[in-house]
Amino acid sequence: MTYTFQMGLVCFRLRGTDRLNQDLLASINGSGKLHMIPSLVKGRYIIRFCVIAEHADEADIGKQMFHHSHFLKFYYLSNI
């Protein structure tokens, strides 16, 4: 059996230190609304957001990214 599915991966980091990005990830995951994972690219800490829900569509992803973008703005502005 084979299944057709789509998966999306978004990798990002805030401008600033790795510590700022580590704290952001802890805050995102601690919110209980999203779960993201860390990684390193060329020695720099990044955050990965992976969409793997079997029946996720563009609207579902858009809702998550909308929530995510507002969270990032709030977090970044409260830490500068």
N, C-alpha and C positions, 0 to 999 in steps of 0.2 A: 504494500500500500504506500502511496505517496500522497502528500498533502501540499497544497499551495498555500503559502502564507507570506505576509510581508512583515518586514522588521525595519525599524528606523533607529538610527543611533545619532545622537547629538552630543558633541564634545565641546566643552567651553571652560573658561576660567575668567574670573574677575581680574582686571588690571590690579597689580599689587603683588603682595608676597604670597608664597605658598601657604603660610599660616592663615592669611585672610580666606583663602579658598578652602582650606581644611575646616575652618570655623563655619564657613557658609554651608559646606556639605553636612556638617554635624547639625546645623540648624534646620536645613531642609529635611533631613531624615528624621530629626526629632519632632518635626511638625506632624508626622503621621499622614500627611496628605500625598506626599511623593516619596519615592525611594530612588536614590541615585548612588552611583559607585565611583570610587576614585581610580585614577590611573596616573602614570607618568609618561610624558612624551618629551623626549630630549631633556630629561632631567627636571621637567617642570610639572607641577601638580595640576591635573585637570579633573573635571567632573564629567561623568558620562551619564546620559539619560537615554535609556533604551526602551523602545516600545515593542513589546512582544505579545500583546494580547491578541488572541486568535481572531476576534471579531472587531478589533479596533478599526475605526475609520478616521478620515480626516477631521471630522467634528470632535471625536474623542481626543485626538492628539492636540487639536487647537485649544480645547478646554484646558488641558494640562499645561500647554505652553503659555496660555494666557495667565493662569495661576502662577506659573513659574516666573514669568517676566515681572509680574507685580511683586512677587516675593524678592526677586533680585534687586529691583529698584529700592524697595524699602530697606533691605539688608545693607546694600551698598551705601545709601545715603545716611543710614544710622551708624556707619562705621568709618566715616571720613572725617 
